[in-house]
Amino acid sequence: MKKLSIAALCLCSFLSMAQSYAPQVGTAGTTAISKDSPLFTSWAANCTVVRGLQQINGTTGTYADAGTEANGAGTANGSIVSLGDGGTATLTFSKAITNGNGFDFAIFENGFASGGSGQAYLELAFVEVSSDGVNFFRFPSHNEYPSNYIQNSASPGFATMDARYLNNFAGKYISGYGTPFDLSDLPDNPLLDKSRITHVKIIDVVGTNIDGYKTFDSFGNVAVDPFPTPFGSSGFDLDAVGVINESNTVLSAAESGVTDQRISVYPNPASDFIIIKAKKDVEVKIYSISGALVKQGKTVNQRMDISSLQNGNYIVQTVSEGQQHNLKLIISR
């Protein structure tokens, strides 16, 4: 038998000391909630996605494209929308989520068991909530794996993980079972009303420990998960968000996002492109802060290239259905 390397011994020792959190589906003590559970009172009404690249450190510049935004709304049914590396999904609801007894909502992904004891192929995401759609607050997360865990695997894009080393990450549990979140885990803040959550934001964990691309949990650890996954289904695959504790107050159209037709631009700050969320593609003029017209054109699939513009502050002007909208934009690379 070959001797274990010092690194392997350290890894085995580390993992044997961890195992701090609830285990995978089918094991005593799991907190996974079945999609068919009567605990769910409603599901997300609307989903807005900003796709990330299939491989953030790759050379193709190809974005994730599996599924549609509509797949992120409604009940958990296995139909997903893939976020790509670092991509985001923002969910809105017909009624606000409230901080009740126990878990308040759950997020569904399409991970699957590997056949090993407690092991599953998982893609993770950070979770944030907002009570005004502007100020978002992240659940404190913990990833107990060492930063080189996935990278040492023979097939890093298909490495498996044990749920016991993960806390407050969406995607901790396999398909058909939601990862639950308790609003009580969030520190109190005057800008967050935990009795009236209107937005849930899901941010893909890139998963790598490569400098310039790694992301971190709330303890400063590199948040690892399988990387790279250079496919159309790259990154976190959102199935649904189910509400457990719900307010009795029906949200306005603007808050629920179902019929909200306001113009918005994101990401912001941006680097190489912007997405202008509107009912259809729109004519765009971009002005410098001094008022000079620096770019104009029409969005294609709501996207516009801005890679030729320098870092700085800009005004994005659009005209939609006869109404002019002026939006602030920051370009930063």
C-alpha positions as CSV (number, residue, x, y, z in Angstrom):
1,M,0.0,0.0,0.0
2,K,1.3,3.5,-0.9
3,K,2.0,5.8,2.0
4,L,-0.3,8.8,2.3
5,S,1.3,12.1,1.6
6,I,1.6,14.7,4.3
7,A,-1.0,16.9,2.5
8,A,-3.4,13.9,2.3
9,L,-2.9,13.1,6.0
10,C,-3.6,16.7,6.9
11,L,-6.8,16.7,4.8
12,C,-8.0,13.5,6.4
13,S,-7.3,14.9,9.8
14,F,-9.0,18.1,9.1
15,L,-12.2,16.5,7.7
16,S,-12.4,14.1,10.7
17,M,-12.4,17.1,13.0
18,A,-15.0,19.0,11.1
19,Q,-18.5,17.7,10.3
20,S,-20.2,20.5,12.2
21,Y,-23.6,20.7,10.4
22,A,-26.6,18.8,9.3
23,P,-26.1,15.8,7.0
24,Q,-27.3,14.9,3.5
25,V,-30.8,13.8,2.6
26,G,-31.6,10.3,4.0
27,T,-29.4,10.6,7.1
28,A,-30.7,11.3,10.6
29,G,-30.4,14.9,11.6
30,T,-30.8,16.3,8.1
31,T,-32.6,19.6,7.7
32,A,-33.5,19.0,4.1
33,I,-37.2,19.7,3.3
34,S,-39.0,17.8,0.5
35,K,-40.6,19.8,-2.3
36,D,-43.9,18.0,-1.4
37,S,-43.8,19.2,2.3
38,P,-47.0,20.8,3.6
39,L,-44.7,23.4,5.2
40,F,-44.6,25.4,2.0
41,T,-47.3,28.1,1.8
42,S,-46.2,29.6,-1.5
43,W,-43.4,29.9,-4.0
44,A,-41.4,32.7,-5.6
45,A,-43.6,34.7,-8.1
46,N,-40.8,36.1,-10.3
47,C,-37.2,35.5,-11.1
48,T,-34.6,37.8,-12.6
49,V,-31.2,36.3,-13.6
50,V,-27.8,37.9,-14.4
51,R,-25.8,35.1,-16.0
52,G,-22.2,34.4,-15.3
53,L,-19.6,32.9,-17.6
54,Q,-19.4,29.1,-18.1
55,Q,-15.8,29.3,-16.9
56,I,-14.8,32.6,-15.3
57,N,-11.1,32.2,-15.9
58,G,-11.6,30.7,-19.4
59,T,-10.9,32.3,-22.8
60,T,-14.2,31.7,-24.7
61,G,-16.3,34.4,-23.0
62,T,-19.3,32.1,-23.2
63,Y,-22.1,32.6,-20.7
64,A,-24.3,29.9,-19.0
65,D,-27.5,29.5,-21.0
66,A,-29.4,26.5,-19.6
67,G,-33.0,27.1,-18.7
68,T,-35.0,30.4,-18.5
69,E,-35.7,32.9,-15.8
70,A,-39.3,31.6,-15.5
71,N,-37.9,28.2,-14.4
72,G,-36.7,29.8,-11.1
73,A,-40.3,30.9,-10.2
74,G,-43.1,28.6,-9.1
75,T,-43.0,25.2,-7.5
76,A,-39.9,22.9,-7.4
77,N,-40.3,20.6,-10.4
78,G,-36.8,19.9,-11.7
79,S,-36.8,22.7,-14.3
80,I,-33.8,24.9,-13.6
81,V,-32.1,28.1,-14.7
82,S,-28.3,28.0,-14.6
83,L,-26.5,31.0,-13.2
84,G,-22.9,30.4,-14.4
85,D,-19.8,31.4,-12.5
86,G,-20.7,34.2,-10.1
87,G,-24.1,34.7,-11.7
88,T,-27.1,35.9,-9.7
89,A,-30.9,35.3,-9.4
90,T,-33.2,37.7,-7.6
91,L,-36.6,36.3,-6.5
92,T,-39.7,38.3,-5.6
93,F,-42.9,37.1,-4.0
94,S,-46.6,37.8,-3.9
95,K,-46.5,38.1,-0.1
96,A,-43.5,39.0,2.0
97,I,-41.5,36.3,3.8
98,T,-41.5,36.8,7.6
99,N,-39.3,35.7,10.4
100,G,-41.5,33.1,12.1
101,N,-40.8,30.0,14.1
102,G,-38.0,27.8,12.7
103,F,-37.0,28.0,9.1
104,D,-38.6,30.7,6.9
105,F,-37.9,29.6,3.3
106,A,-36.0,27.0,1.4
107,I,-34.0,27.0,-1.9
108,F,-34.0,24.1,-4.4
109,E,-31.1,23.1,-6.7
110,N,-30.5,19.9,-8.8
111,G,-27.6,18.3,-7.0
112,F,-27.5,14.5,-7.0
113,A,-26.1,11.7,-4.7
114,S,-22.8,10.2,-5.8
115,G,-23.3,6.7,-4.3
116,G,-20.7,7.3,-1.6
117,S,-21.7,7.7,2.0
118,G,-23.1,11.2,2.5
119,Q,-21.4,12.4,-0.7
120,A,-23.2,14.3,-3.5
121,Y,-22.4,16.4,-6.5
122,L,-23.4,19.9,-5.2
123,E,-23.2,23.4,-6.7
124,L,-23.4,26.1,-4.0
125,A,-24.6,29.7,-3.7
126,F,-24.5,32.5,-1.2
127,V,-28.0,33.8,-0.1
128,E,-29.0,37.4,0.6
129,V,-32.3,39.0,1.5
130,S,-33.8,42.5,1.3
131,S,-36.9,44.2,2.7
132,D,-36.6,47.1,0.2
133,G,-35.0,45.7,-3.0
134,V,-32.0,47.9,-2.5
135,N,-30.1,46.9,0.6
136,F,-29.2,43.2,0.7
137,F,-27.9,41.2,3.7
138,R,-26.0,37.9,3.4
139,F,-26.6,34.9,5.5
140,P,-23.5,34.0,7.5
141,S,-22.1,30.9,5.7
142,H,-19.4,28.4,6.6
143,N,-17.5,26.1,4.3
144,E,-15.2,23.8,6.3
145,Y,-13.4,22.3,3.3
146,P,-9.7,23.3,2.8
147,S,-9.2,25.6,-0.1
148,N,-7.4,22.9,-2.2
149,Y,-10.0,20.2,-1.6
150,I,-11.7,20.3,-5.1
151,Q,-8.6,21.3,-7.0
152,N,-6.8,18.1,-5.9
153,S,-9.5,15.9,-7.4
154,A,-8.8,14.0,-10.6
155,S,-12.0,15.4,-12.1
156,P,-12.5,18.8,-10.3
157,G,-15.7,19.7,-12.1
158,F,-17.4,16.5,-10.9
159,A,-16.0,16.4,-7.3
160,T,-18.4,15.5,-4.5
161,M,-19.1,17.1,-1.2
162,D,-20.5,16.2,2.2
163,A,-23.3,18.4,3.5
164,R,-21.9,18.1,7.0
165,Y,-19.1,20.6,6.1
166,L,-21.5,23.2,4.8
167,N,-23.8,25.7,6.4
168,N,-26.1,28.4,5.0
169,F,-25.2,27.7,1.4
170,A,-28.0,27.2,-1.1
171,G,-27.5,23.9,-2.9
172,K,-26.4,21.9,0.2
173,Y,-29.0,19.3,-0.5
174,I,-29.8,17.2,-3.6
175,S,-32.6,17.6,-6.1
176,G,-36.1,17.6,-4.7
177,Y,-35.0,18.8,-1.3
178,G,-34.8,22.4,-0.3
179,T,-32.0,23.9,1.8
180,P,-33.8,25.9,4.5
181,F,-32.9,29.3,5.9
182,D,-33.9,31.0,9.1
183,L,-34.0,34.8,9.1
184,S,-33.0,34.8,12.8
185,D,-29.5,33.9,11.6
186,L,-29.1,37.4,10.2
187,P,-27.8,40.1,12.5
188,D,-30.2,42.9,13.3
189,N,-29.9,45.9,11.1
190,P,-32.0,49.1,10.8
191,L,-32.0,48.7,7.0
192,L,-33.5,45.1,7.2
193,D,-37.0,44.4,8.3
194,K,-37.0,40.6,9.0
195,S,-40.7,40.6,9.3
196,R,-41.2,41.7,5.7
197,I,-38.6,40.2,3.3
198,T,-39.5,41.1,-0.3
199,H,-36.4,39.9,-2.2
200,V,-34.2,36.8,-2.1
201,K,-30.9,37.0,-4.0
202,I,-28.9,33.9,-4.9
203,I,-25.2,34.4,-5.8
204,D,-23.3,31.5,-7.4
205,V,-20.2,30.3,-5.5
206,V,-17.4,30.3,-8.1
207,G,-15.7,27.5,-6.2
208,T,-12.1,28.0,-7.2
209,N,-9.1,29.0,-5.1
210,I,-7.4,30.8,-8.0
211,D,-6.4,34.3,-7.0
212,G,-8.7,36.9,-8.5
213,Y,-11.7,34.6,-8.8
214,K,-12.1,33.0,-5.4
215,T,-15.0,33.9,-3.1
216,F,-15.2,33.6,0.7
217,D,-17.5,32.5,3.4
218,S,-18.3,34.5,6.5
219,F,-15.3,33.1,8.3
220,G,-12.8,34.2,5.6
221,N,-12.4,30.7,4.2
222,V,-12.3,30.1,0.5
223,A,-15.8,28.9,-0.5
224,V,-15.0,25.8,-2.7
225,D,-17.3,23.7,-4.8
226,P,-16.8,21.8,-8.1
227,F,-14.8,24.0,-10.5
228,P,-14.7,24.3,-13.5
229,T,-18.0,23.3,-15.0
230,P,-17.6,24.8,-18.5
231,F,-21.0,23.9,-19.9
232,G,-24.3,25.7,-20.6
233,S,-25.5,24.5,-17.2
234,S,-22.5,26.0,-15.4
235,G,-22.8,27.3,-11.9
236,F,-25.7,27.1,-9.5
237,D,-28.9,25.6,-11.1
238,L,-31.9,27.2,-9.5
239,D,-35.1,25.2,-9.3
240,A,-37.3,27.1,-6.9
241,V,-37.6,29.1,-3.7
242,G,-40.4,27.9,-1.4
243,V,-41.8,30.1,1.4
244,I,-42.6,28.6,4.8
245,N,-43.4,31.7,6.9
246,E,-45.4,34.2,5.0
247,S,-46.8,37.6,5.8
248,N,-50.6,38.2,5.5
249,T,-49.9,41.4,3.5
250,V,-50.0,41.2,-0.3
251,L,-47.1,43.0,-1.8
252,S,-47.5,45.8,-4.4
253,A,-46.9,45.0,-8.1
254,A,-43.5,46.8,-7.9
255,E,-42.5,44.9,-4.8
256,S,-43.6,41.5,-6.1
257,G,-41.9,42.1,-9.5
258,V,-44.7,40.3,-11.4
259,T,-46.0,43.2,-13.3
260,D,-43.2,45.7,-12.6
261,Q,-42.1,47.2,-15.9
262,R,-39.6,49.7,-14.6
263,I,-36.3,50.0,-16.5
264,S,-33.2,48.9,-14.6
265,V,-29.5,48.3,-15.5
266,Y,-27.2,45.7,-14.1
267,P,-24.6,44.6,-13.1
268,N,-23.7,48.0,-11.5
269,P,-20.8,48.5,-11.2
270,A,-20.2,46.9,-14.6
271,S,-17.1,46.0,-16.5
272,D,-17.6,44.7,-20.1
273,F,-21.4,44.6,-20.6
274,I,-24.6,45.8,-19.1
275,I,-28.1,44.3,-19.2
276,I,-31.0,46.7,-19.4
277,K,-34.1,45.0,-18.0
278,A,-37.1,46.1,-20.0
279,K,-40.1,44.6,-21.8
280,K,-38.2,44.6,-25.0
281,D,-34.9,45.7,-26.5
282,V,-34.4,49.5,-26.3
283,E,-32.4,52.3,-27.8
284,V,-29.6,53.4,-25.5
285,K,-27.5,56.5,-25.2
286,I,-24.6,56.6,-22.7
287,Y,-23.3,59.9,-21.5
288,S,-20.2,60.8,-19.5
289,I,-20.7,62.6,-16.3
290,S,-19.8,65.8,-18.2
291,G,-22.7,65.3,-20.6
292,A,-20.7,64.0,-23.7
293,L,-22.4,61.2,-25.7
294,V,-19.9,58.3,-25.6
295,K,-21.9,55.4,-26.9
296,Q,-25.3,54.7,-28.5
297,G,-27.1,51.7,-29.9
298,K,-29.8,49.2,-29.3
299,T,-29.7,46.3,-26.8
300,V,-29.6,42.8,-28.2
301,N,-31.3,40.3,-25.9
302,Q,-31.3,43.1,-23.3
303,R,-27.4,43.2,-23.4
304,M,-25.1,46.0,-24.5
305,D,-21.3,45.8,-24.8
306,I,-19.4,48.6,-22.9
307,S,-15.9,47.2,-23.1
308,S,-14.7,50.2,-25.0
309,L,-15.6,52.7,-22.2
310,Q,-13.2,53.8,-19.5
311,N,-13.7,53.4,-15.8
312,G,-15.9,56.1,-14.4
313,N,-19.4,57.4,-13.8
314,Y,-22.0,57.5,-16.6
315,I,-25.6,58.2,-17.3
316,V,-27.5,55.6,-19.3
317,Q,-30.5,57.0,-21.1
318,T,-33.2,54.8,-22.6
319,V,-36.6,55.5,-24.3
320,S,-39.3,52.8,-23.8
321,E,-42.9,53.2,-24.7
322,G,-42.5,56.9,-25.0
323,Q,-40.9,57.4,-21.6
324,Q,-37.3,58.5,-21.1
325,H,-35.3,56.9,-18.3
326,N,-31.9,58.2,-17.0
327,L,-30.0,55.6,-15.0
328,K,-26.7,56.0,-13.2
329,L,-23.9,53.5,-14.2
330,I,-20.5,52.9,-12.7
331,I,-17.8,51.2,-14.9
332,S,-15.0,49.6,-12.8
333,R,-12.5,46.9,-13.8
